[in-house]
Amino acid sequence: MIPEQLKRYEGRAVEIVYIDKRNRITRRTVVVIDIQGNAASAYCLNRRAPRLFKLDRILAFSPAERRMG
C-alpha cells in the first residue's frame, strides 16, 4: 500500500523510516521524485544526494515538518 500513498507526495518532502542495506533503521528526509515498480527515486536531504529506496524497506512516512529559516 505504500506506493499508492507515497505517490501522492511526489515533488514534496517527506520523512521516512527506512531499513538500510545493513538492516539498520534510519530516519531520512527526502523529496520524492518518482515511484516506479518497487522503488522510490528521491533526493535525500540528509545526504544531499539522489537515492533509490526500496519500497518494501520503508516502514513509515509522513509529510516533513516545514522549518522556518
C-alpha positions as CSV (number, residue, x, y, z in Angstrom):
1,M,0.0,0.0,0.0
2,I,3.0,2.4,0.5
3,P,3.5,3.0,-3.3
4,E,0.0,4.5,-3.7
5,Q,0.2,6.6,-0.6
6,L,3.7,7.8,-1.2
7,K,3.0,8.7,-4.9
8,R,0.7,11.5,-3.5
9,Y,3.8,13.2,-2.2
10,E,5.9,13.3,-5.4
11,G,7.7,16.6,-5.5
12,R,7.3,17.1,-1.8
13,A,9.5,16.5,1.3
14,V,8.6,13.5,3.5
15,E,10.3,11.9,6.5
16,I,10.8,8.2,6.1
17,V,11.7,5.5,8.5
18,Y,13.8,3.0,6.5
19,I,15.7,-0.2,6.9
20,D,19.0,0.3,5.2
21,K,21.1,-2.5,3.4
22,R,22.9,-3.2,6.7
23,N,19.5,-3.7,8.4
24,R,19.8,-0.5,10.5
25,I,16.7,1.6,11.0
26,T,17.3,5.1,9.8
27,R,15.2,8.3,9.6
28,R,15.6,10.4,6.5
29,T,14.1,13.5,5.0
30,V,13.7,13.1,1.3
31,V,12.0,14.8,-1.7
32,V,10.1,12.1,-3.6
33,I,10.9,12.3,-7.3
34,D,9.2,9.2,-8.7
35,I,7.7,5.9,-7.8
36,Q,8.3,3.0,-10.2
37,G,7.9,-0.7,-9.6
38,N,9.3,-1.5,-6.2
39,A,11.4,1.6,-5.7
40,A,11.2,5.3,-4.9
41,S,13.6,7.7,-6.5
42,A,14.2,10.6,-4.2
43,Y,16.6,13.3,-3.2
44,C,17.9,12.7,0.3
45,L,18.2,16.0,2.2
46,N,20.3,14.2,4.9
47,R,23.0,13.0,2.4
48,R,22.4,15.8,-0.1
49,A,22.3,13.4,-3.0
50,P,19.8,11.4,-5.1
51,R,18.9,8.0,-3.7
52,L,16.8,5.0,-4.6
53,F,14.7,3.5,-1.8
54,K,13.2,0.0,-2.0
55,L,9.5,0.4,-1.1
56,D,9.4,-2.8,1.0
57,R,12.1,-1.3,3.3
58,I,10.1,1.8,4.0
59,L,8.5,1.2,7.4
60,A,6.7,4.6,7.7
61,F,6.5,8.0,6.3
62,S,4.9,11.4,7.0
63,P,5.0,14.9,5.5
64,A,8.2,16.7,6.5
65,E,7.8,19.5,9.0
66,R,8.5,22.8,7.5
67,R,11.3,24.7,9.1
68,M,11.3,28.4,9.4
69,G,14.6,29.7,8.3
